[in-house]
Amino acid sequence: MTEAQVRTALTDMLREILNDPGLELPADRRESDIAKFDSGNKVMLILAIEERFAIRLRSREIDALRTFGDWVTLVHSHSTSAGGRQQD
């Protein structure tokens, strides 16, 4: 899966979780700049990512995330490793 595909998938997930179909997420957008993105929604996103991409995110990886681009890079790196599976 390409980074662009990961970005699209994550954007769609967040739009659904936050019930905001018009949400735009440039790579430099910080979590704190996303309205309604709280700790509960973050957990929902993590669970959705782990299920969708068949990966496990570590706490220290999640703690290091600062921007939406960081999320994309992390998920892409996991999804292209041996443990991730691709879905269309």
ChimeraX attribute file (.defattr): number of C-alpha atoms within 10 A of each C-alpha:
attribute: neighborCount
match mode: 1-to-1
recipient: residues
	/A:1	15
	/A:2	11
	/A:3	17
	/A:4	11
	/A:5	13
	/A:6	20
	/A:7	21
	/A:8	13
	/A:9	16
	/A:10	21
	/A:11	20
	/A:12	17
	/A:13	17
	/A:14	22
	/A:15	16
	/A:16	13
	/A:17	17
	/A:18	17
	/A:19	11
	/A:20	13
	/A:21	12
	/A:22	9
	/A:23	15
	/A:24	13
	/A:25	20
	/A:26	12
	/A:27	14
	/A:28	11
	/A:29	15
	/A:30	15
	/A:31	17
	/A:32	11
	/A:33	10
	/A:34	15
	/A:35	10
	/A:36	14
	/A:37	15
	/A:38	13
	/A:39	9
	/A:40	10
	/A:41	14
	/A:42	15
	/A:43	11
	/A:44	15
	/A:45	19
	/A:46	17
	/A:47	14
	/A:48	16
	/A:49	20
	/A:50	17
	/A:51	11
	/A:52	17
	/A:53	21
	/A:54	16
	/A:55	19
	/A:56	16
	/A:57	15
	/A:58	8
	/A:59	8
	/A:60	8
	/A:61	11
	/A:62	14
	/A:63	8
	/A:64	11
	/A:65	16
	/A:66	14
	/A:67	18
	/A:68	20
	/A:69	18
	/A:70	18
	/A:71	22
	/A:72	21
	/A:73	17
	/A:74	18
	/A:75	23
	/A:76	20
	/A:77	14
	/A:78	18
	/A:79	23
	/A:80	15
	/A:81	11
	/A:82	8
	/A:83	11
	/A:84	19
	/A:85	14
	/A:86	10
	/A:87	8
	/A:88	4
